[in-house]
Structure formats: structure tokens, C-alpha cells
Amino acid sequence: MSRLHFASALLPSGWADDVQVVVTAGTITSVTAGAAPAAGDERHAVAIPGLASLHSHAFQRGMAGLAELRGDSTDTFWTWRETMYRFALAMTPDDVAAVATWLYVEMLERGFTRVGEFHYLHHDRDGVPYRNLAEMAERIAQASEASGIGLTLLPSFYAHGSFGGAPPHAGQRRFICSVDQFAALMAASREAVSRLPGANIGIAPHSLRAVAHDELSAIIPLAKGGPIHIHAAEQVKEVEDCLEWSGQRPVQWLLDHAPVDQRWCLIHATHMIDEETLALAKTGAVAGLCPVTEASLGDGIFPAREFLAAGGRFGVGTDSNVLVGITDELRQLEYGQRLRHRERNVLSGGAGTSTGRALFDHVLSGGAQALAQTTTGLAPGARADIVTLDAAHPSLAGRRGNAVIDGWIFATSGDAIDCVWAGGNKVVEGGRHKLRHAAREKFNAAVRRLVA
């Protein structure tokens, strides 16, 4: 058991002063506001709940910045994808473990305490399954265990190169499974995460490009009640190709042909018409937004104001992990809306409302829903995922309440985090993860080999 005391803390009921939090076996067992510090309490200034990156491709952290050389034709998501394939085809299981461990260290240092790992790098470099089907999933689990980050593993089903069951691209060979292979992979992956405290598993049909209708129906039961994530409507070309194939747009097709409900998370959903936006919001599904990656890849801007007005729910993910940080994602999300609408404080939700707090609340609840976390925040019964902020940071000094959140999101570069507890374990102190040096060295060694 450990006792923490915070001069100020963001609770589900709002900001409170002099808050004592008791943690037992990785879970918050009591929260008491208005409590004087007791002997033995570890004392800090400002505490907020840890957040989830609901969408990550860990291996892509190793290629961050390597796709910024313009080619002979217009550069798009589709040309970036060729660079990603080349990188993916070169990685060994040890490389994946090294890259994922460093990524998760970075996530924790930036305030992410859980990750939804949308995992599709399954097979050996020639496309042949490993003897241990969960070889790569186990490496992700090892990275989670070493770093301390909470893990929701989302093995991805990938069978085709484009709509209508087109043959896969050669660069996709490490991703490809039949339904039967995927069922076996799911069973092995479930075992791989079973020993991790707080870990859970869902499924991730990659996209309508990669999964046929009958395959989608066949794999949904493999989630066994867990979360279901799918890429949808990220690119204009994807929408056009889906229309040519089915006569419907991707989100429209999913809503008409799949049991989309609160277990589902549609990643990106960038290009929706008004009818799709309203209909998706009504399902209770989460929109998994990845603003930094969407900007990096030139995807477009999600209709966030309209989606929220319809009662929609969203969380954020780091996706390609080209830049890792809660503040980066939330700032990009709001700033994209400002550019789109040529207004300020677009996602605040109303007059006199803090934009930072509104964003924070949305991604806390949306991320928890998308990763099947039933209790979250600084509340009894929740996993003890706690972040403290440096009240002496120049952008936080003298601020209280929601002004702290606004200062953190809009006026820092992620350097205002002091300590982080993940599952009750203090893994970050003074802004640095306990494995920072060792994880960084292994990451650098792996990437030097991969880019040589």
C-alpha cells in the first residue's frame, strides 16, 4: 500500500484541494479530499489521471522522420506507405521489442498510461508464420511489462490488398492471415497478455480494404466481448475506392453491414458526410482520432465540432508515433479545427468553458471506453494511473484548476510532467522514466541496423 497526497487533484467530480489517494496492489482504494498530509504520505502539487493512446503501431516509431524526402510524384499517404512497408519487412522480433519498449517509455514520460496496440506485424520477414504464432505479440507484451504501461492488445486481421478481395501487396506479407490462422493467432495472443496485470485484448479488422464482408463477420466473435477497432475513411482515395466497390462510403458501409456499437472504435473516420457523422455518433462508438499522424500524412481534418454536437465520443491515439505526446495530439486537434472554421476555442463546448479541460475529459472517457476500461480517473476501483504536473513550470506557475490543463496542453512541449504512476508503480520521476537510458540504447542500436 502507498499513500499519496496532492495539493490539488482532478477528480471525477472536478478539482479538489488536499487530496489523499491510497493505492493498494495497483488499484486506487480510497480518495479523500480536504485531508491534511499525514506522516508517510508522498506529497505532490498537482495530480491528473493518466490517459490512453488508443491507437498505436509501435514498430513505426523506428521510422519516424524517414519519410520526409519528396519523391518524383505527389507525396501522399500511399507513397508514405511504401516506406513503411520497407521498414516493416526488415524488423526482427528483437527489433520490435526494442522499438516498442522505447516508445512506451516515451508515452509514459508524456502522460500516457495505457496503449491500444493495433498490432499487425505478425509473421517472419518472408511472410511465413513464426513457429510461435504469438512471437511478435509476446514482444509487445514484454515491452509493456518492462515499461509498465497498461496494454490493450488489438491483433489486426489483414487479408487483402484492396476492396473486393484484391490480392495483397508484397509489402504486406508479414500481415496476412486467413480466418483460421487469425483464430489461432488470437488464442496465442490472448495467452501472451494473460499474465500482464491490467492487460486485455480485442480485435482489429484492419480496414474495409483489407477485410472482406464474410471475413469481418467471422472474426468479430473472436473479440469475446472485447473492443473492436478498424481504420475507416482516413483518405479520400479510400472513400472513392469504397464507393466504386460497394456504392457506399466506408463509414456508411460499416453502419449498414456491421454491428457497430459502444465496443467499436473507428480509427480516423476523417472523411464523413453529415449523415455519416450523425449516424456514427448515435451508435455510441468512439472515433479514434490521431491528429499528429493525420496531419503528418495529409489525411484531412475530422469533423469534430459536428460530431460532438451530435453527441459523439472520441479519444486520441499516437498512430505512427512520429511524435509522442498528449499535449501534441490535443493541441493539433483543436488547432486543426481553428484552421478549418477560422475560429478559436472551437471544441470548448460552450461559453466560459476551458478548451483544455473539455478536450481532456473527452479523451479520458473516450480512451477508456475504446480500450474497455470500466473504471478510470482518480477514483476508487480504478487502476492507479496518475500523472503529476510541475507547478513551477513557467506555463503552469500561479495557475489553478482548469487553467493548469490549458497551460499544459497549449503552452508546454510535454516537459511539464513530473511523476507518473502506472498500475500503482512509480515509473517516471523528475520527468524521466526509470528505464530511459537502457531502453534508449537498445532502441538506437536496433534503428542503426535498420537504417544502415
Summary of the structure (lengths in Angstrom):
residues: 452
radius of gyration: 21.2
end to end distance: 47.8
largest distance: 68.2
contacts: 1625
relative contact order: 0.16
helix: 39%
strand: 22%
